[in-house]
Amino acid sequence: MAKQVFSRSFVSSLLPKVLAPKSVGLLLCICLPTMVNAAPEVLSYGVADNIESKAYDAKRRFMVSLPERYQAYPQRHYPVLYVMDGDFQFRHTAMLAHTQSRMGKLPPMIVVGIANQGNPDYLYSTTWQSEKEGDEFGGIDVMMQHLSQELVPYIDKHYRTSGSNAVAGYSLGGLFVLQAMMAKDTPFNAFISMSPSLWYDNYSFNNQLTEFIKANKGKPLPPLFLSVANEQGMGIRDFHALLTEQAPGWQVTFNTYPNETHYTTAIPAMMDGLNILADNHYTDMDELMEIADYQAAFKHFADKQSQWAGYRMDWLQAYYLAKYLFASKQIDQLEQILASARTQLPDSYVEIALGISKGFNKTKQAGKAASLLDSIKSAAGESADWYQQMSLAQAALGNTQEAEALHRKAIELAQAQGFESWEVWELGGPIAE
């Protein structure tokens, strides 16, 4: 039986008229909580787990946050962002990655937090041995072994990864990122180093940089983000100057944050650092309207496939692409548009077709929407968006019972696949019991 929830006005109508207003309020305070209160819903942004590490001869913790709609696309593989000092950095990094990908600024990605077991472990695991610094430092080789031989293979085995692995860290974690970049068998191919502690070992990392550039002369060097806040004695500006002098063609982004401290820079620097992973990933409507025709538009998007994580169009970009096609009055070339999409963006074809079907439904061309949706039914699989758009098309065509069944299926899929609450409501909200 469905739970009954009573409004204050309804309960008030049942009370004796002779009761004073204050008495009514008192009774409401006593009665209502037993009627409407339910256990709070727990909101989750990831999971914490651990694996047995031979490198450390101990269990090592890590955290994982999956992209939105991870369960909705069972064949899709995702890039991974590994974050050093995970207990401190994981939560806000996962939220930034979620938000930026939701808005089309980044591709959806798996975020993995690499946990440390207290400050002594953090100091040890991010640095090399140095007579100048002391015995509590010097375990970077252990951490690199753990990551390359244990954690990264574990993530690849248990999650759908694409092979594009970035690593981010700040302070000593940022120093570790630079060392990981120069490691011989590094499992990473993009690097975000925020306020790295280049003071360590009397700034000797500059010598490692010179040797690394010499050893890799003529080779393409990986994407690197480097930043510094309002900090003194870090050695970052000198490091960047040396890097620019010795490898002028290196793809390096260097940001300064004069209004941030060593501690407050973590979020703004991480947000900017994430952008190097997919620079210009999203194209807004104003930019699209400057593109001559659909062929040029598809080339524009296909060129993005050379980015660090490749390129696959998601729902928001597909929606704006459809708006562009309708606004520029090219939609009457639908057959040619779809053929071009299949050729240039095959992995994005279903999302593009769904975006166009939304346009047909919005412009009251339900027959065209239904026909296009029928053509991609098999490829769309268990897509909540497909069922919702077909529901709208069938409702407009007068097929009420079929539309209701399709809508119900859309909501069931969205809930089963772990859609965010706002996504469920966008599909028309939960079906009432």
N, C-alpha and C positions, 0 to 999 in steps of 0.2 A: 504494500500500500504506500502511495506517495505521502511524504511528510507534509502535514498541514502547517502553514505559517500564517498567523493572523496579524493584521495591521492594528495599530493603536486605536484607530477610529472604530474598527469593528469591535474590538474588546470593550471600548468605552460604551458602545451602544447596548451592550449586554448588562451593564452595571445599573443598579438602582438610581433613579433620577435624583433621589434625595441626598445622595452622597455629595459632600462638598468637593470642589475641584482638587484640593490638596489630598483628600482621601482617595480620589480616583487615581491621582499620580502615584500614591503609595502602593495601591493595589497593582497598578501596571508594572511598577518596579519589581514587585514580588512575583507576578505571574509571567511576565513576558520572557525573562531569561530561560525559563523551563520550556518555553514553546519554540523559541527561535535560535537559541545558542547551539552551535555545533562545534565539534573539534576543529581547531584551526588547520588549514591546509599547509603542509610543509612544502616550501619552494626549494628547489634544488638547482645548483649551478654546476654540479659535477660529482664525481666519486673519488674517494681516496682508497688506495690499494697498496700492496707491497709485493715484492718478489725477493726470493733468496739470491743474494749476490755472492758469487765466488770471489769477486774482486775485493769486496770488503769483509768477506766471511761473516756476513750478517744480513738480516732483512733490511731492505731499503724501501722507503715509502715513495709514492708518487701519486699525483692527482690527474684526472682526465675529465675534460669537458668536451662533449660532442657537439657538432653543429646542429642548428635547428634543422628539422626534417631529415636527420640522419637515417631514421627508420623508414622514411617515406621513399628513399631512393636506394634500394638494396644493392644495386649494381654500381653505384657511384663510389669512387675512391677520392680521398681528401688529402690535401697537404697537412703537415703537422708543424705546429709551433711548440718547441720545447722552451720552458722558462726556468732559469736557474733561481735558486732560493725560493722554491715553490711555496713554502708556508707563508712567505711575505708577499710574493708577486703573483701567485696563481689567480686569486679571485678577481682582482680588477683586470688582469690581462684577459681572462676568459670572457668577462663582460664586455670589454672593448672589442674583442674579436667577434663576439656575437652581434653587438650593435652595429659595427661597421659592415659586417657581411649582410645583415638584415637590410641595411640601407643601400646596398650595392657597392660600397666603397672597397670591399675586400671579397675574395672568394671565401665561401664557408671553409673553415679549417678546424681540425682537432687541436686542442690545446692541452699540453702535458706539463704539469708542474713537477720539477725535480726537487724533492724535499731534502733538506739537511736535518741532521739530528742534533740540533743545538749549535751555538756559535763556534765552539771549538771545531766541530765537524765542517762547518762552513769555511773557516779560515784554512783548514787543512786541505779541503777538496778543491779549492779554487786557485791554488798557488803552486809554484815550483819550489824546490829546495833552495835555500839561500842562507849563507853564513851570517849575512847582515841582519836577517829577520828573526831567526830562532827556530827551535825544534817543533813548534806548534804548526808550522807551515810545511808545504812541500808534498801534498798528495794528489796533484793534478793527474798524474799518470793512472792512479787508481780510479779516479772519477771518469777519465776518458775510457778506460777499459770497461767500467761498469756501463757507460752509455753505449759505446759502440758494439760491445759483445753481449750485453744483457738487456738493458731497458729498450733501446731502439728496436732490436729484433723482437722483443716481447710485444711492443706496441704494433709493429708490422704484422705480427701473427694474429693478434686478437682484435684488431680494428682494420677498417678498410682504408689503407693509406696509399698515397700515390707515388711515394718516393721523393717528394719534395719536402725536405726537412730544414726548418729554420731554428736557430737558437738565439734566445734573448737573455740578457742579464744586466744588472747595474751594480756599480761599486766593484767589489771583488768578483761578483758575478759577471760584470762587464769585462773585467780582465780575463776571466775564464773564457768568455766568448771569443776574444782575440786569440787566445792560445788554441782554442778549438778550431779556429779558422786556419791556423798554420799547422795543425797536426797532420801527420802523413796520411792516416786512414780515417779522417774525420767523417762521421755519418751525416754532416750538415752541409748545406749548400747556399745558405743565406744567413747573415749575421747582424744582430742588433746589439750594439755595445753602448750602454748608457752610463755616463760618468765613470768610466773604467778607472780602477785604482792603479794608474800607471806609475805612481810614486813607489810602488813596491820594488824592493831590491834595487833601490837607488836608480830608478828609471831605466833599468837594464833591458826592458822589453824593446826599446828602440833598436838595440843590436839584433834582436830576433827578427824585427821587421825588415831590416836591411838584408839579412840573410834570406828571408822568405821571398822578397822581391827579386833578388838575384837568381834564386833557384827556379823561379816561375817566370822568368823573362820571356816575353813573347806568348805567354799563355793567358787566356781570359781569366780574370780574377773575379771572385764571387761578389754579389751585392753586399755592401757594408753600410750600416748606419752607425754614426758616431756622434755623441753629444756630450755637452758639458753645461752645468748650471752655474750659479754664482758661487764658484768654488776656487780656492787658491791652492797652488802646490800640487795639483793633480797630474800635471804633465801632459794633458790632453791636447792643448793647442800646439805644443811643440811636436807632439806625435803626429798630429794632422798635417802640420807644415812639412815634416819629413816625408810623410806618405805622399803628399802632393808633389813634392820635389822628385822623389825617386820613382813614382808610378803615376805620372800625370793622367794617364788614360783610364785609371781604375774607377769603377762605378761606385763612388763613395758619396754619401749624403752626410754633411756635417752641420748639426744644428746647435745653437747656443740658447740658453734659457737664463738670461740675466736676472729675471724676477723670481727664479726658483732657487731653492736650496738643494743640498745634496739629497735630502729626504723627500722634498715635495716634487722633485723633478720626475719621479717614477711614472706617474700617470701621463702627463703631457708628452714626455719623451717616448714612452711606449706607444702612444697613439700615433705619433709621427713616424716612429720606427716601423710600425706595421705597414705604413703606406709604401715603403720601398718594396714590399713583397708583391705589390700589384698596383704600381703607379698608373693613374688614369684608368682604373678598372671599370669605372662607371661613366656613362655618357648621358648627360641630362637632356631634357627635351629641347632646350634652346640650342644646344650644340647639334642635336640631330636635325633640327629644322634647317641648319646651314648645309647639310649634306645634299648633294644634287638628286640622287635617286636611290632606290632600294639596293641596286647592285653596289654602289659606292658605300652604302651603309653596311652591307654584309662584309665587304672587304675591310671596312673600318673595324668591325668586331673580330673578324678572322685574324687580323694582324695582332690582336691582343693575345693570341695563343702562344706567342713567344715569351710571355711573361714568366716569372719564376714558377708559378703554379699552374701554368697553362691558362685556358679560359673556357668557361662554360657559362652560358647565360642563365641567370636565375629569374625568379618571377617578376621582380620589380623592373629589371631592365627589359624583359620581354613585354611587360605592360607598356613601357614608354616607347619601345620600338613599334608596337601596334598603334599607339596614339599617333606616332609620326607617320605611319603608313596611311592612316585614315585622314589625318589633317592635311597631308600633302597630296591627297586624292590619288594615291597609287594603288589603293586596295582593289581596284577593278582588274589589276594584273595579278590576281591571287595565284593562279597556277604557276606563273613564272617566279613569283616571290617565293613560293614554297619549294620550287625546284632549286632555286639559288640557296635557300636555307639548308636544304639537304646536302648540297655539295660543299658549301663553305663552312657550315657550323652543324655538322651531323649530330654531335652530342647535345646541341641546344634545340634541335628541331621540334621535339614535343613541347618544350616550354614556349617556343615561338608560336606554334600553332595554338596553344592554349591562350596566349596573349591575344592573338587575332580573334579567337572565338569569343573572348570577353568583349572585344570591340564590336563584333556582330551583335551580341546580345544587348549591349548598351545602345546601339543604334537601331534596335528593333528589327533586326534581320535574323530572326530565330531560325529560319530554314537553312540559311547559310552556316550559322553556328552549328546546328545539329549535323549537317553534312560534313563539315570539317572535323568535328569531334568524332564522328563515326570513322573517318579515315585514319585516325590515330588511336583508336580504342585499344588495339592490341599493344601498341608501343607504350601507351600511357600506363598500362597495368593498373595497379591499385592506387590511382591518383585521386585524392580527395578533390582537387581542383577540377579534374575532368568530370567527376560525378556532379559537382556543384554547377558547372557551366551547362552540362547537359540537362540538369534539372531546370535551370532557368529557361533554356531553349524549349523544353517540352511544355513547361507551364505557359509560355507565350504562344505555343501552338495549340493550346487547349487540352493537352493530355495531362490532366490534373493528377490522377492517381499515379501515373508513371513518374511525374515530376516529384511527388511527395516521396516515393520510394527511392528515387535517386538522391534526393536531398538527405534522407535518413542515412543512406549509405555513405554519403560524403562526410557527415558528422561522425559516424561510427569509425570510419577510416582515420579521420583527423585525430580522434581521441586515442585510438589503438596505436597510432604512429607517434604519439607523444607531441602533437602540435602544441605550441604555446597557446595560452588561453585567448589571447587577442586574435590568433589565427582561426580558432574555432568560432569565435563570434563573427569574424569576417565572413565565414562560410554560412552564416545565418543563425549561429547559436545552437546550443544543445537542444535536442528534441525533448519536449516536456513529457514527463512520465504520465 
